[in-house]
Amino acid sequence: MTDVFRLGDDLGPAKVIHVREPGLGLAAVLVVDNVARGPSIGGLRMAPDVSAEECFRLARAMTMKNAAAGLAHGGGKSVLWGDPRMPREHKERLIRAFAHALRNEHDYIFGPDMGTDETSMAWVHDEIGRAVGLPAAVGGIPLDEIGATGWGLFHAADVAARHLGLVLEGARVAIQGFGAVGKHAARFLAAHGAVLVGASDSQGAVVVDGGIDVAALARLKSEGRPVGDYPGGRKLDRESILDVACDIWIPAARPDVVREDNVSRLKTKLVLEGANIPFTPGAEKILHERGVLVIPDFIANAGGVICAAMEYAGATQAAAFQAIEEKIRANIEAMLASVTERRILPRDAAVGLAVARVRAAMATRRFGIM
Ligand code: NAD
C-alpha cells in the first residue's frame, strides 16, 4: 500500500476503495479525493488500461473542477477494468456489481466518463440511486442535447470579451471540433452576433470569411456528414483550423492539440478551452506572454458538471441553465480579477481560487486543521 501513501497530500485522498469480485471478473477502484464541500461527483471510467494512479489524478482534477465551478460537491473518480465494448449483458453485470459494492459509500456520486454513458448511469441509479448524467426517462437532463457546456462557453466568452474590450457582436470565431460542445458554443455565440468563420472535425476544416450558417452546418453534421461538405468556403485539412485569423478560438475536440511547436500558428485574441487539457502548459504560457487571454478548461467547460449537479438536486433544465450562467460568469470575473491583481497566468489564478475554496471548506469541518 506504499503506492497509496505516496500519492496522498494535504487535500486528499479522503478514501480509496478497491473492489474485487473474481467470480465476475470485476476489478475496480474508487478514489474519493476530498469531500469538504460536499459528496464527491466524478465519472466512472471503463477501459482495459485503467490504473489506480490515473484514478487518483482524475479524482483530484474533479476536486478542483467542482470547487472552481462553485459547486457544493467534492471530487472523486472510479475506474473499472475491462473493454467497454464487451457484450452488453456482461458490462451491465460488472457496473451493477460495482455500484452495489459501493451502495453505502455516500461520499461518492457516479457520473459518466470514457467507456460509460447514460445507460450505464441508469443501471447505477437503479442499484443505489446515486448517479448523474441519467437518461431523461429516469429524471436526467440531456446535457449534450441541450448544449450545457456550450452555454457555459458562451458566457465565458461574454465575460472575457468585456475584459479585453472586445465586442461580441461581429467577433470572428473559429472552432476546432464541431461536436456536442463546439456546435452549441457556435449556436449561442452566433445568436449574440458573433460570426463563425472556421470549423473543423476529425476529417477536415471549412473556412468562410463571410461567416458560416451555424444551423445549416449543425444540420449537415447531424446527417453524419463532415464539415468539409458545407457548401462554399475553403476546404482545408483539419490542422488548418490553427491558422484561421479570428478574435476567439475554441478548441472543442482532443487533448494536447496546441503545443510549444505549433502555438505560433494561432492568430487570435481570446482562447476558450472547451476540450479538456487541449493546450500544454508551455503553450498557455507563450500565449499569455503574447497578450492572448486563455480561459482554462476546468473554468470554461464547467457547464456540463454544473448541469449534472443541478440534475442531482432535482432542478429543472431552465434552473440548470440559470446556474451555469451565474456560476461561470462569477468564476471568470473572480479569476480575471486575480490575474490582474497578482499578474499571474489565468490557470494559476483558477487553481488558486479552487484550492482556497477547498481549504476554506476544510477549515469548517470537525477534523479541519487548515
Ligand atoms: P464529440 O465527440 O461530440 O465531438 C468531438 C468533435 O471533435 C467531433 O466533431 C470530432 O469529429 C471532432 N474531432 C476529433 N478529433 C479532431 C481533430 N483532431 N481535429 C478537429 N476535430 C476533431 O465530443 P464533445 O462531447 O463535444 O467533447 C469534446 C471535448 O470536450 C472532449 O475533450 C471532452 O472531454 C470535452 N468536454 C466535453 C463536455 C461535454 O459536456 N460534452 C464537457 C467538458 C469537456
Residues whose N, C-alpha, C, O or C-beta is under 5 A from the ligand:
A	BS01	NAD	T149 Q176 G177 F178 G179 A180 V181 G182 S200 D201 S202 R238 A252 A253 R254 G274 A275 N276 N301 G304
